[in-house]
Amino acid sequence: MTYETLLVAEEEGIVEITLNRVDQLNAINAKCREELMDVFLAARDDPARRVLLITGAGRAFSAGADLKDGSVTEPPIESVESRWWGDFRATLASLGKPSIAAVNGMALGGGFELALACDFRLAAPEASFAVPEINLGSIPAGGATQRIARLAGLGRAMELVLFGERIDAAEAYRIGLVNRVVAAADLLPTARQWAKKLSAKAPLALKYGKEAVIKSTDLSIEDGIRLESYLGGLLRTTEDRKEGIAAILEKRKPVFRGK
């Protein structure tokens, strides 16, 4: 499909999404939110779409919410309802499919939150990160207060949210907000390589592996291990599990079908 604010390409199970509002530093407006949700839901419902890769066109990943967009001043009840029930970042995080953010430049506010909703974050050295909403008399409302705390700890989350100051890619890596810092020229090739590796894995194993890791932040160690054992037991009954064992014994690459 053709989108107004995005470039979307698909190859070998990988959906590559490029935020494409270059003149607005890929700021996210209502149309962009709508189109991202459309792509995410299509990926959720199509078994052939196995991995999502998100980046930005030009010199920014995303400058965050488009303050010129009328949706930022929507009535309170509409604002709360849209985020509680239909936030595109929550949809991305709950897809059950791996996602990678290739952060090529600034990732601010809602743009940073989009990257945080991904499972992996690769960053160019020029990338920077901030949730500056406190400077506008607000707080992040797309998951940052929760996801930063889980990735970097309460102290760093408090610092980023309440000061609203920007950090560079090296600092983001040091505190655990990004997985790798990669030279700008290698950023997309590396992200595509990661996506290709993930797309070759068993889809159900990826889904349950994600679920077990995410739930680990909410469960006691005993309940977490119980969930892990349960999900691992389910996977032992799948055709992909049999295929994985057969491939090892036959010294070939497995072909997983998500069954």
C-alpha positions in Angstrom: 0.0 0.0 0.0 1.0 3.6 -0.5 1.1 5.8 2.6 1.2 9.6 3.0 3.6 9.7 6.0 5.4 6.3 5.7 7.5 4.3 3.2 6.8 0.6 3.6 8.7 -2.2 2.0 8.4 -5.9 2.5 11.0 -8.6 1.7 11.4 -12.2 3.0 9.1 -11.7 5.9 10.6 -8.4 6.9 8.4 -5.2 7.0 10.6 -2.1 6.8 8.9 1.1 7.8 10.4 4.5 7.3 8.9 7.5 8.9 8.8 9.9 5.9 7.9 13.5 7.0 11.4 14.8 6.4 10.5 18.5 6.5 8.9 18.0 9.9 11.8 15.8 11.2 9.3 12.9 11.0 7.1 14.4 13.7 4.1 12.2 14.3 0.7 13.6 13.4 -2.7 12.0 13.4 -2.3 10.7 9.9 1.1 9.1 10.8 -0.4 7.5 13.9 -3.3 6.1 11.8 -0.9 4.7 9.1 1.5 3.2 11.7 -1.5 1.4 13.3 -2.6 0.1 9.9 0.8 -1.3 9.2 1.1 -2.9 12.6 -2.3 -4.5 12.5 -1.6 -5.9 9.0 1.6 -7.4 10.3 -0.2 -8.9 13.3 -2.7 -10.6 11.1 -0.4 -11.9 8.4 1.8 -14.9 9.3 4.1 -14.2 6.4 5.1 -10.9 8.0 7.6 -12.0 10.7 9.7 -9.0 11.7 9.3 -5.2 11.7 12.1 -2.7 11.2 11.4 1.0 11.8 13.7 3.9 10.9 13.4 7.6 9.9 14.0 9.4 6.6 16.5 12.2 6.6 18.4 13.3 9.7 15.9 12.4 12.3 14.2 9.2 13.6 11.3 11.3 14.9 11.0 14.6 16.7 7.9 13.4 18.5 4.4 14.6 18.4 3.7 17.2 15.7 2.7 20.3 17.8 1.0 21.8 14.8 -1.4 18.9 14.6 -4.8 19.6 16.0 -5.0 16.2 17.7 -2.6 17.3 20.4 -5.3 19.6 21.8 -8.1 17.1 21.6 -10.6 16.9 24.6 -9.2 15.0 27.6 -11.6 12.1 27.4 -10.7 11.5 23.7 -7.0 11.8 24.5 -7.2 9.3 27.3 -9.4 6.9 25.3 -7.2 7.0 22.2 -4.0 6.2 24.2 -5.6 3.7 26.6 -7.3 1.6 24.0 -5.6 2.3 20.7 -2.1 3.6 21.1 0.0 2.5 18.1 3.0 1.9 20.3 1.1 -0.5 22.6 -0.1 -2.3 19.5 3.5 -2.6 18.2 4.7 -3.9 21.6 2.0 -6.5 21.8 2.3 -7.9 18.3 4.1 -11.1 19.3 6.6 -10.5 16.5 10.1 -9.0 16.9 10.6 -5.3 16.1 13.8 -3.3 15.6 14.3 0.4 15.7 17.2 1.8 13.7 17.6 5.2 15.3 19.4 7.4 12.8 19.0 10.7 14.5 17.0 12.5 17.2 14.3 10.4 18.8 12.3 12.7 21.0 9.0 12.4 22.9 6.6 10.2 21.1 9.4 9.2 18.6 11.5 8.0 21.5 8.5 6.1 22.8 8.1 4.4 19.4 11.7 3.2 19.6 11.1 2.1 23.2 8.1 0.0 22.1 10.4 -2.0 19.8 12.2 -5.1 21.1 15.6 -3.9 19.9 17.1 -0.5 19.4 20.2 0.1 17.2 21.5 3.7 17.2 23.9 5.7 15.0 26.5 7.7 17.0 24.6 10.9 16.0 21.3 9.7 17.6 19.9 11.4 20.6 17.1 10.7 23.0 14.8 12.7 25.2 11.3 12.9 26.7 11.0 16.7 26.9 7.3 16.8 27.8 8.0 18.1 31.3 9.2 21.4 29.6 5.7 21.7 28.0 3.9 21.2 31.3 3.2 17.6 30.7 4.6 14.1 31.0 5.2 11.3 28.4 1.9 9.5 27.6 3.1 6.8 25.2 4.9 4.4 27.5 8.2 6.1 28.3 7.7 6.3 32.1 7.2 2.6 32.2 9.6 1.3 29.6 12.6 3.5 30.6 12.2 2.4 34.2 12.2 -1.3 33.1 15.2 -0.9 30.9 17.4 1.6 32.8 16.0 1.6 36.3 13.9 4.0 38.4 16.6 6.5 39.0 17.5 7.1 35.3 13.8 7.1 34.4 13.1 9.8 37.0 16.0 11.8 35.7 15.0 11.6 32.0 11.3 12.2 32.7 11.6 15.0 35.3 14.5 17.0 33.7 13.5 16.3 30.1 17.1 16.6 28.9 18.6 15.0 25.9 21.2 12.2 26.1 23.4 10.9 23.3 23.7 7.5 21.8 26.7 6.5 23.9 24.9 7.4 27.2 21.7 5.6 26.0 23.8 2.5 25.4 25.6 2.8 28.7 22.3 2.8 30.7 20.7 0.0 28.6 18.3 2.0 26.4 19.9 0.8 23.2 21.3 -2.5 22.3 24.2 -1.3 20.0 25.7 1.9 18.7 26.5 1.4 15.1 28.3 3.6 12.5 25.7 5.6 10.6 26.7 3.9 7.3 26.2 0.5 8.9 23.0 1.2 10.8 20.4 0.0 8.3 22.6 -2.9 7.0 23.0 -4.1 10.6 19.3 -3.7 11.4 18.4 -5.6 8.3 20.9 -8.3 9.2 19.3 -8.6 12.6 15.9 -8.7 11.0 16.9 -11.4 8.6 18.3 -13.6 11.4 15.1 -13.2 13.4 12.9 -13.9 10.4 14.5 -17.3 10.0 13.6 -18.3 13.6 10.5 -20.2 14.6 7.7 -17.6 14.8 5.9 -19.3 17.8 9.2 -19.5 19.7 9.8 -15.8 19.0 6.3 -15.0 20.2 6.6 -17.0 23.4 10.1 -16.0 24.1 9.0 -12.4 24.0 6.1 -13.1 26.3 8.3 -14.8 28.9 10.9 -12.0 28.9 8.3 -9.2 29.1 6.3 -10.9 31.9 9.5 -11.4 33.9 9.2 -7.8 35.0 5.8 -8.4 36.6 6.1 -11.9 38.0 7.9 -13.4 41.0 10.9 -15.6 40.0 8.8 -18.7 40.8 5.8 -17.6 38.7 8.1 -16.5 35.9 9.9 -19.9 35.7 6.5 -21.6 35.8 5.3 -19.5 32.8 8.6 -20.2 31.0 8.2 -24.0 31.7 4.6 -23.8 30.4 5.4 -22.0 27.2 8.4 -24.2 26.6 6.2 -27.2 27.0 3.7 -25.9 24.5 6.5 -25.3 22.0 7.7 -28.9 22.3 4.4 -30.0 20.7 4.8 -27.9 17.6 5.8 -28.9 14.1 8.6 -26.3 14.2 10.1 -28.0 17.2 10.2 -31.3 15.2 11.7 -29.4 12.2 14.4 -27.8 14.4 15.5 -31.2 15.7 15.4 -32.8 12.3 17.4 -30.0 10.8 20.2 -30.5 13.4 20.3 -34.3 12.8 20.3 -33.8 9.0 22.9 -31.0 9.1 20.7 -28.5 7.3 19.0 -25.2 7.9 15.6 -25.5 9.4 12.5 -24.2 7.6 10.0 -22.9 10.2 6.4 -22.4 9.3 4.9 -21.1 12.5 3.0 -24.3 13.3 
